[in-house]
Each structure stands twice: as structure tokens, then as C-alpha cells.
Amino acid sequence: MNRNAKIQKMYDKRLKSARAKLKTSSKAPYISKADRAKAELETTTVEPDTQKY
């Protein structure tokens, strides 16, 4: 490998890692099944009873 190719390869590697740091994911973060169940349980128990007798 000649000198210019080696320099270009190092440059491309650094550029790729820099772009990877700046890229943001549009994907929602993963929430485990247990956490989803806990959140569902909290939302169902928090609702106040609006009927008065």
C-alpha cells in the first residue's frame, strides 16, 4: 500500500467515526416488556374515581 492510500484510509476511518457520532437515531428507545407492564399498571391504578355516591 502506498503512502497516499494509507493516509486516505486513515482519513476515511476518522471521517466515518465522526459522522457516526453526529448521526441521531429516529428509532424509539427499547422499553422492556416488564417496564411496559409496570407503566400500564401505573396508568390504570392512577385514574381517580369520578363518580360520587
PDB file of N, H, CA, C and O in Angstrom:
ATOM      1  N   MET A   1       0.856  -1.171   0.000  1.00  0.00           N
ATOM      2  CA  MET A   1       0.000   0.000   0.000  1.00  0.00           C
ATOM      3  C   MET A   1       0.905   1.237   0.000  1.00  0.00           C
ATOM      4  O   MET A   1       1.831   1.339   0.804  1.00  0.00           O
ATOM      5  N   ASN A   2       0.633   2.148  -0.885  1.00  0.00           N
ATOM      6  H   ASN A   2      -0.120   2.066  -1.538  1.00  0.00           H
ATOM      7  CA  ASN A   2       1.489   3.330  -0.927  1.00  0.00           C
ATOM      8  C   ASN A   2       1.070   4.367   0.112  1.00  0.00           C
ATOM      9  O   ASN A   2       0.041   4.235   0.775  1.00  0.00           O
ATOM     10  N   ARG A   3       1.883   5.379   0.230  1.00  0.00           N
ATOM     11  H   ARG A   3       2.719   5.486  -0.309  1.00  0.00           H
ATOM     12  CA  ARG A   3       1.706   6.369   1.289  1.00  0.00           C
ATOM     13  C   ARG A   3       0.388   7.120   1.175  1.00  0.00           C
ATOM     14  O   ARG A   3      -0.289   7.331   2.181  1.00  0.00           O
ATOM     15  N   ASN A   4       0.017   7.524  -0.024  1.00  0.00           N
ATOM     16  H   ASN A   4       0.568   7.353  -0.842  1.00  0.00           H
ATOM     17  CA  ASN A   4      -1.228   8.279  -0.207  1.00  0.00           C
ATOM     18  C   ASN A   4      -2.455   7.440   0.126  1.00  0.00           C
ATOM     19  O   ASN A   4      -3.410   7.936   0.724  1.00  0.00           O
ATOM     20  N   ALA A   5      -2.427   6.188  -0.257  1.00  0.00           N
ATOM     21  H   ALA A   5      -1.651   5.785  -0.743  1.00  0.00           H
ATOM     22  CA  ALA A   5      -3.563   5.312   0.035  1.00  0.00           C
ATOM     23  C   ALA A   5      -3.702   5.107   1.542  1.00  0.00           C
ATOM     24  O   ALA A   5      -4.819   5.076   2.058  1.00  0.00           O
ATOM     25  N   LYS A   6      -2.594   4.967   2.247  1.00  0.00           N
ATOM     26  H   LYS A   6      -1.687   4.992   1.828  1.00  0.00           H
ATOM     27  CA  LYS A   6      -2.622   4.770   3.688  1.00  0.00           C
ATOM     28  C   LYS A   6      -3.185   6.012   4.387  1.00  0.00           C
ATOM     29  O   LYS A   6      -3.986   5.906   5.316  1.00  0.00           O
ATOM     30  N   ILE A   7      -2.756   7.179   3.928  1.00  0.00           N
ATOM     31  H   ILE A   7      -2.106   7.266   3.173  1.00  0.00           H
ATOM     32  CA  ILE A   7      -3.261   8.429   4.506  1.00  0.00           C
ATOM     33  C   ILE A   7      -4.751   8.576   4.234  1.00  0.00           C
ATOM     34  O   ILE A   7      -5.508   8.974   5.120  1.00  0.00           O
ATOM     35  N   GLN A   8      -5.176   8.262   3.024  1.00  0.00           N
ATOM     36  H   GLN A   8      -4.561   7.939   2.304  1.00  0.00           H
ATOM     37  CA  GLN A   8      -6.592   8.354   2.656  1.00  0.00           C
ATOM     38  C   GLN A   8      -7.435   7.387   3.487  1.00  0.00           C
ATOM     39  O   GLN A   8      -8.547   7.727   3.890  1.00  0.00           O
ATOM     40  N   LYS A   9      -6.919   6.198   3.743  1.00  0.00           N
ATOM     41  H   LYS A   9      -6.015   5.922   3.415  1.00  0.00           H
ATOM     42  CA  LYS A   9      -7.627   5.210   4.537  1.00  0.00           C
ATOM     43  C   LYS A   9      -7.809   5.697   5.975  1.00  0.00           C
ATOM     44  O   LYS A   9      -8.882   5.519   6.552  1.00  0.00           O
ATOM     45  N   MET A  10      -6.788   6.302   6.555  1.00  0.00           N
ATOM     46  H   MET A  10      -5.917   6.447   6.086  1.00  0.00           H
ATOM     47  CA  MET A  10      -6.895   6.843   7.913  1.00  0.00           C
ATOM     48  C   MET A  10      -7.905   7.985   7.956  1.00  0.00           C
ATOM     49  O   MET A  10      -8.695   8.084   8.895  1.00  0.00           O
ATOM     50  N   TYR A  11      -7.880   8.849   6.937  1.00  0.00           N
ATOM     51  H   TYR A  11      -7.238   8.768   6.174  1.00  0.00           H
ATOM     52  CA  TYR A  11      -8.813   9.967   6.860  1.00  0.00           C
ATOM     53  C   TYR A  11     -10.250   9.461   6.784  1.00  0.00           C
ATOM     54  O   TYR A  11     -11.125   9.961   7.491  1.00  0.00           O
ATOM     55  N   ASP A  12     -10.492   8.475   5.930  1.00  0.00           N
ATOM     56  H   ASP A  12      -9.781   8.069   5.356  1.00  0.00           H
ATOM     57  CA  ASP A  12     -11.843   7.926   5.781  1.00  0.00           C
ATOM     58  C   ASP A  12     -12.335   7.291   7.079  1.00  0.00           C
ATOM     59  O   ASP A  12     -13.511   7.406   7.422  1.00  0.00           O
ATOM     60  N   LYS A  13     -11.441   6.627   7.796  1.00  0.00           N
ATOM     61  H   LYS A  13     -10.485   6.534   7.517  1.00  0.00           H
ATOM     62  CA  LYS A  13     -11.802   5.986   9.053  1.00  0.00           C
ATOM     63  C   LYS A  13     -12.224   7.024  10.087  1.00  0.00           C
ATOM     64  O   LYS A  13     -13.226   6.842  10.778  1.00  0.00           O
ATOM     65  N   ARG A  14     -11.457   8.118  10.196  1.00  0.00           N
ATOM     66  H   ARG A  14     -10.643   8.265   9.634  1.00  0.00           H
ATOM     67  CA  ARG A  14     -11.798   9.183  11.143  1.00  0.00           C
ATOM     68  C   ARG A  14     -13.098   9.881  10.759  1.00  0.00           C
ATOM     69  O   ARG A  14     -13.910  10.212  11.622  1.00  0.00           O
ATOM     70  N   LEU A  15     -13.289  10.102   9.468  1.00  0.00           N
ATOM     71  H   LEU A  15     -12.629   9.833   8.766  1.00  0.00           H
ATOM     72  CA  LEU A  15     -14.499  10.753   8.990  1.00  0.00           C
ATOM     73  C   LEU A  15     -15.724   9.888   9.275  1.00  0.00           C
ATOM     74  O   LEU A  15     -16.770  10.398   9.675  1.00  0.00           O
ATOM     75  N   LYS A  16     -15.592   8.595   9.072  1.00  0.00           N
ATOM     76  H   LYS A  16     -14.741   8.181   8.747  1.00  0.00           H
ATOM     77  CA  LYS A  16     -16.697   7.682   9.322  1.00  0.00           C
ATOM     78  C   LYS A  16     -17.083   7.686  10.790  1.00  0.00           C
ATOM     79  O   LYS A  16     -18.271   7.704  11.114  1.00  0.00           O
ATOM     80  N   SER A  17     -16.102   7.669  11.686  1.00  0.00           N
ATOM     81  H   SER A  17     -15.137   7.654  11.423  1.00  0.00           H
ATOM     82  CA  SER A  17     -16.416   7.665  13.112  1.00  0.00           C
ATOM     83  C   SER A  17     -17.014   9.003  13.555  1.00  0.00           C
ATOM     84  O   SER A  17     -17.887   9.032  14.422  1.00  0.00           O
ATOM     85  N   ALA A  18     -16.552  10.101  12.970  1.00  0.00           N
ATOM     86  H   ALA A  18     -15.843  10.078  12.266  1.00  0.00           H
ATOM     87  CA  ALA A  18     -17.104  11.414  13.316  1.00  0.00           C
ATOM     88  C   ALA A  18     -18.555  11.527  12.869  1.00  0.00           C
ATOM     89  O   ALA A  18     -19.390  12.071  13.592  1.00  0.00           O
ATOM     90  N   ARG A  19     -18.857  11.017  11.685  1.00  0.00           N
ATOM     91  H   ARG A  19     -18.179  10.576  11.098  1.00  0.00           H
ATOM     92  CA  ARG A  19     -20.236  11.053  11.197  1.00  0.00           C
ATOM     93  C   ARG A  19     -21.134  10.158  12.029  1.00  0.00           C
ATOM     94  O   ARG A  19     -22.300  10.486  12.247  1.00  0.00           O
ATOM     95  N   ALA A  20     -20.611   9.033  12.497  1.00  0.00           N
ATOM     96  H   ALA A  20     -19.663   8.767  12.319  1.00  0.00           H
ATOM     97  CA  ALA A  20     -21.403   8.120  13.320  1.00  0.00           C
ATOM     98  C   ALA A  20     -21.784   8.773  14.645  1.00  0.00           C
ATOM     99  O   ALA A  20     -22.876   8.529  15.157  1.00  0.00           O
ATOM    100  N   LYS A  21     -20.901   9.600  15.209  1.00  0.00           N
ATOM    101  H   LYS A  21     -20.013   9.798  14.793  1.00  0.00           H
ATOM    102  CA  LYS A  21     -21.206  10.284  16.470  1.00  0.00           C
ATOM    103  C   LYS A  21     -22.298  11.336  16.267  1.00  0.00           C
ATOM    104  O   LYS A  21     -23.127  11.543  17.152  1.00  0.00           O
ATOM    105  N   LEU A  22     -22.305  11.993  15.122  1.00  0.00           N
ATOM    106  H   LEU A  22     -21.632  11.825  14.402  1.00  0.00           H
ATOM    107  CA  LEU A  22     -23.274  13.054  14.870  1.00  0.00           C
ATOM    108  C   LEU A  22     -24.642  12.520  14.466  1.00  0.00           C
ATOM    109  O   LEU A  22     -25.647  13.213  14.624  1.00  0.00           O
ATOM    110  N   LYS A  23     -24.690  11.316  13.955  1.00  0.00           N
ATOM    111  H   LYS A  23     -23.873  10.754  13.826  1.00  0.00           H
ATOM    112  CA  LYS A  23     -25.942  10.755  13.474  1.00  0.00           C
ATOM    113  C   LYS A  23     -26.849  10.429  14.654  1.00  0.00           C
ATOM    114  O   LYS A  23     -26.428   9.777  15.608  1.00  0.00           O
ATOM    115  N   THR A  24     -28.087  10.884  14.583  1.00  0.00           N
ATOM    116  H   THR A  24     -28.429  11.414  13.807  1.00  0.00           H
ATOM    117  CA  THR A  24     -29.052  10.572  15.617  1.00  0.00           C
ATOM    118  C   THR A  24     -30.021   9.536  15.072  1.00  0.00           C
ATOM    119  O   THR A  24     -30.347   9.538  13.884  1.00  0.00           O
ATOM    120  N   SER A  25     -30.462   8.684  15.919  1.00  0.00           N
ATOM    121  H   SER A  25     -30.198   8.683  16.883  1.00  0.00           H
ATOM    122  CA  SER A  25     -31.367   7.622  15.516  1.00  0.00           C
ATOM    123  C   SER A  25     -32.807   8.114  15.582  1.00  0.00           C
ATOM    124  O   SER A  25     -33.192   8.793  16.534  1.00  0.00           O
ATOM    125  N   SER A  26     -33.595   7.774  14.582  1.00  0.00           N
ATOM    126  H   SER A  26     -33.282   7.221  13.809  1.00  0.00           H
ATOM    127  CA  SER A  26     -35.004   8.138  14.589  1.00  0.00           C
ATOM    128  C   SER A  26     -35.836   7.032  15.234  1.00  0.00           C
ATOM    129  O   SER A  26     -37.055   7.148  15.362  1.00  0.00           O
ATOM    130  N   LYS A  27     -35.168   5.977  15.630  1.00  0.00           N
ATOM    131  H   LYS A  27     -34.178   5.883  15.527  1.00  0.00           H
ATOM    132  CA  LYS A  27     -35.837   4.836  16.232  1.00  0.00           C
ATOM    133  C   LYS A  27     -36.101   5.108  17.714  1.00  0.00           C
ATOM    134  O   LYS A  27     -35.250   5.653  18.417  1.00  0.00           O
ATOM    135  N   ALA A  28     -37.269   4.728  18.170  1.00  0.00           N
ATOM    136  H   ALA A  28     -37.961   4.286  17.599  1.00  0.00           H
ATOM    137  CA  ALA A  28     -37.618   4.923  19.582  1.00  0.00           C
ATOM    138  C   ALA A  28     -36.772   4.003  20.450  1.00  0.00           C
ATOM    139  O   ALA A  28     -36.432   2.897  20.030  1.00  0.00           O
ATOM    140  N   PRO A  29     -36.431   4.445  21.646  1.00  0.00           N
ATOM    141  CA  PRO A  29     -35.629   3.585  22.529  1.00  0.00           C
ATOM    142  C   PRO A  29     -36.424   2.349  22.941  1.00  0.00           C
ATOM    143  O   PRO A  29     -37.650   2.393  23.049  1.00  0.00           O
ATOM    144  N   TYR A  30     -35.713   1.252  23.169  1.00  0.00           N
ATOM    145  H   TYR A  30     -34.718   1.217  23.082  1.00  0.00           H
ATOM    146  CA  TYR A  30     -36.350  -0.003  23.534  1.00  0.00           C
ATOM    147  C   TYR A  30     -36.835   0.051  24.980  1.00  0.00           C
ATOM    148  O   TYR A  30     -36.108   0.483  25.875  1.00  0.00           O
ATOM    149  N   ILE A  31     -38.066  -0.391  25.193  1.00  0.00           N
ATOM    150  H   ILE A  31     -38.656  -0.741  24.466  1.00  0.00           H
ATOM    151  CA  ILE A  31     -38.628  -0.487  26.531  1.00  0.00           C
ATOM    152  C   ILE A  31     -38.970  -1.954  26.758  1.00  0.00           C
ATOM    153  O   ILE A  31     -39.705  -2.558  25.978  1.00  0.00           O
ATOM    154  N   SER A  32     -38.433  -2.514  27.824  1.00  0.00           N
ATOM    155  H   SER A  32     -37.835  -2.022  28.457  1.00  0.00           H
ATOM    156  CA  SER A  32     -38.615  -3.940  28.072  1.00  0.00           C
ATOM    157  C   SER A  32     -40.079  -4.255  28.376  1.00  0.00           C
ATOM    158  O   SER A  32     -40.867  -3.380  28.736  1.00  0.00           O
ATOM    159  N   LYS A  33     -40.407  -5.520  28.221  1.00  0.00           N
ATOM    160  H   LYS A  33     -39.767  -6.231  27.929  1.00  0.00           H
ATOM    161  CA  LYS A  33     -41.776  -5.962  28.446  1.00  0.00           C
ATOM    162  C   LYS A  33     -42.201  -5.716  29.890  1.00  0.00           C
ATOM    163  O   LYS A  33     -43.344  -5.334  30.143  1.00  0.00           O
ATOM    164  N   ALA A  34     -41.296  -5.930  30.831  1.00  0.00           N
ATOM    165  H   ALA A  34     -40.368  -6.241  30.625  1.00  0.00           H
ATOM    166  CA  ALA A  34     -41.606  -5.706  32.244  1.00  0.00           C
ATOM    167  C   ALA A  34     -41.877  -4.227  32.517  1.00  0.00           C
ATOM    168  O   ALA A  34     -42.787  -3.888  33.273  1.00  0.00           O
ATOM    169  N   ASP A  35     -41.081  -3.347  31.897  1.00  0.00           N
ATOM    170  H   ASP A  35     -40.342  -3.623  31.283  1.00  0.00           H
ATOM    171  CA  ASP A  35     -41.294  -1.908  32.084  1.00  0.00           C
ATOM    172  C   ASP A  35     -42.602  -1.459  31.452  1.00  0.00           C
ATOM    173  O   ASP A  35     -43.290  -0.597  31.999  1.00  0.00           O
ATOM    174  N   ARG A  36     -42.952  -2.033  30.306  1.00  0.00           N
ATOM    175  H   ARG A  36     -42.393  -2.733  29.862  1.00  0.00           H
ATOM    176  CA  ARG A  36     -44.231  -1.695  29.681  1.00  0.00           C
ATOM    177  C   ARG A  36     -45.387  -2.136  30.559  1.00  0.00           C
ATOM    178  O   ARG A  36     -46.373  -1.412  30.699  1.00  0.00           O
ATOM    179  N   ALA A  37     -45.275  -3.322  31.154  1.00  0.00           N
ATOM    180  H   ALA A  37     -44.474  -3.910  31.040  1.00  0.00           H
ATOM    181  CA  ALA A  37     -46.334  -3.827  32.031  1.00  0.00           C
ATOM    182  C   ALA A  37     -46.458  -2.949  33.272  1.00  0.00           C
ATOM    183  O   ALA A  37     -47.566  -2.661  33.724  1.00  0.00           O
ATOM    184  N   LYS A  38     -45.319  -2.524  33.823  1.00  0.00           N
ATOM    185  H   LYS A  38     -44.419  -2.759  33.457  1.00  0.00           H
ATOM    186  CA  LYS A  38     -45.337  -1.661  35.007  1.00  0.00           C
ATOM    187  C   LYS A  38     -45.991  -0.318  34.683  1.00  0.00           C
ATOM    188  O   LYS A  38     -46.788   0.189  35.473  1.00  0.00           O
ATOM    189  N   ALA A  39     -45.664   0.256  33.538  1.00  0.00           N
ATOM    190  H   ALA A  39     -45.017  -0.156  32.896  1.00  0.00           H
ATOM    191  CA  ALA A  39     -46.256   1.533  33.142  1.00  0.00           C
ATOM    192  C   ALA A  39     -47.750   1.389  32.911  1.00  0.00           C
ATOM    193  O   ALA A  39     -48.524   2.275  33.273  1.00  0.00           O
ATOM    194  N   GLU A  40     -48.158   0.284  32.314  1.00  0.00           N
ATOM    195  H   GLU A  40     -47.529  -0.435  32.020  1.00  0.00           H
ATOM    196  CA  GLU A  40     -49.579   0.035  32.087  1.00  0.00           C
ATOM    197  C   GLU A  40     -50.320  -0.101  33.408  1.00  0.00           C
ATOM    198  O   GLU A  40     -51.429   0.412  33.559  1.00  0.00           O
ATOM    199  N   LEU A  41     -49.713  -0.786  34.357  1.00  0.00           N
ATOM    200  H   LEU A  41     -48.812  -1.203  34.235  1.00  0.00           H
ATOM    201  CA  LEU A  41     -50.323  -0.959  35.666  1.00  0.00           C
ATOM    202  C   LEU A  41     -50.451   0.381  36.393  1.00  0.00           C
ATOM    203  O   LEU A  41     -51.470   0.639  37.033  1.00  0.00           O
ATOM    204  N   GLU A  42     -49.446   1.222  36.303  1.00  0.00           N
ATOM    205  H   GLU A  42     -48.618   1.012  35.782  1.00  0.00           H
ATOM    206  CA  GLU A  42     -49.489   2.533  36.947  1.00  0.00           C
ATOM    207  C   GLU A  42     -50.566   3.421  36.346  1.00  0.00           C
ATOM    208  O   GLU A  42     -51.244   4.146  37.075  1.00  0.00           O
ATOM    209  N   THR A  43     -50.735   3.378  35.037  1.00  0.00           N
ATOM    210  H   THR A  43     -50.184   2.789  34.445  1.00  0.00           H
ATOM    211  CA  THR A  43     -51.738   4.236  34.400  1.00  0.00           C
ATOM    212  C   THR A  43     -53.149   3.783  34.743  1.00  0.00           C
ATOM    213  O   THR A  43     -54.057   4.608  34.838  1.00  0.00           O
ATOM    214  N   THR A  44     -53.342   2.493  34.927  1.00  0.00           N
ATOM    215  H   THR A  44     -52.604   1.823  34.849  1.00  0.00           H
ATOM    216  CA  THR A  44     -54.691   2.026  35.268  1.00  0.00           C
ATOM    217  C   THR A  44     -55.030   2.282  36.721  1.00  0.00           C
ATOM    218  O   THR A  44     -56.203   2.475  37.041  1.00  0.00           O
ATOM    219  N   THR A  45     -54.052   2.292  37.618  1.00  0.00           N
ATOM    220  H   THR A  45     -53.099   2.134  37.359  1.00  0.00           H
ATOM    221  CA  THR A  45     -54.346   2.495  39.039  1.00  0.00           C
ATOM    222  C   THR A  45     -54.368   3.973  39.416  1.00  0.00           C
ATOM    223  O   THR A  45     -54.912   4.310  40.468  1.00  0.00           O
ATOM    224  N   VAL A  46     -53.811   4.861  38.619  1.00  0.00           N
ATOM    225  H   VAL A  46     -53.369   4.588  37.765  1.00  0.00           H
ATOM    226  CA  VAL A  46     -53.724   6.280  38.952  1.00  0.00           C
ATOM    227  C   VAL A  46     -55.038   6.998  38.678  1.00  0.00           C
ATOM    228  O   VAL A  46     -55.321   8.017  39.310  1.00  0.00           O
ATOM    229  N   GLU A  47     -55.849   6.492  37.750  1.00  0.00           N
ATOM    230  H   GLU A  47     -55.619   5.665  37.237  1.00  0.00           H
ATOM    231  CA  GLU A  47     -57.076   7.179  37.381  1.00  0.00           C
ATOM    232  C   GLU A  47     -58.028   7.270  38.584  1.00  0.00           C
ATOM    233  O   GLU A  47     -58.393   6.244  39.157  1.00  0.00           O
ATOM    234  N   PRO A  48     -58.427   8.479  38.967  1.00  0.00           N
ATOM    235  CA  PRO A  48     -59.317   8.642  40.115  1.00  0.00           C
ATOM    236  C   PRO A  48     -60.754   8.277  39.766  1.00  0.00           C
ATOM    237  O   PRO A  48     -61.160   8.337  38.605  1.00  0.00           O
ATOM    238  N   ASP A  49     -61.497   7.906  40.765  1.00  0.00           N
ATOM    239  H   ASP A  49     -61.167   7.857  41.707  1.00  0.00           H
ATOM    240  CA  ASP A  49     -62.898   7.573  40.589  1.00  0.00           C
ATOM    241  C   ASP A  49     -63.694   8.877  40.588  1.00  0.00           C
ATOM    242  O   ASP A  49     -63.697   9.599  41.585  1.00  0.00           O
ATOM    243  N   THR A  50     -64.364   9.182  39.488  1.00  0.00           N
ATOM    244  H   THR A  50     -64.362   8.595  38.678  1.00  0.00           H
ATOM    245  CA  THR A  50     -65.056  10.462  39.365  1.00  0.00           C
ATOM    246  C   THR A  50     -66.515  10.380  39.816  1.00  0.00           C
ATOM    247  O   THR A  50     -67.163  11.414  39.977  1.00  0.00           O
ATOM    248  N   GLN A  51     -67.041   9.178  40.023  1.00  0.00           N
ATOM    249  H   GLN A  51     -66.514   8.338  39.893  1.00  0.00           H
ATOM    250  CA  GLN A  51     -68.429   9.045  40.455  1.00  0.00           C
ATOM    251  C   GLN A  51     -68.530   9.258  41.962  1.00  0.00           C
ATOM    252  O   GLN A  51     -67.719   8.752  42.737  1.00  0.00           O
ATOM    253  N   LYS A  52     -69.556  10.025  42.359  1.00  0.00           N
ATOM    254  H   LYS A  52     -70.215  10.436  41.729  1.00  0.00           H
ATOM    255  CA  LYS A  52     -69.803  10.256  43.775  1.00  0.00           C
ATOM    256  C   LYS A  52     -71.170   9.697  44.126  1.00  0.00           C
ATOM    257  O   LYS A  52     -72.137   9.851  43.380  1.00  0.00           O
ATOM    258  N   TYR A  53     -71.225   9.060  45.253  1.00  0.00           N
ATOM    259  H   TYR A  53     -70.439   8.935  45.859  1.00  0.00           H
ATOM    260  CA  TYR A  53     -72.500   8.454  45.695  1.00  0.00           C
ATOM    261  C   TYR A  53     -73.159   9.283  46.757  1.00  0.00           C
ATOM    262  O   TYR A  53     -74.233   8.926  47.241  1.00  0.00           O
TER     263      TYR A  53
END
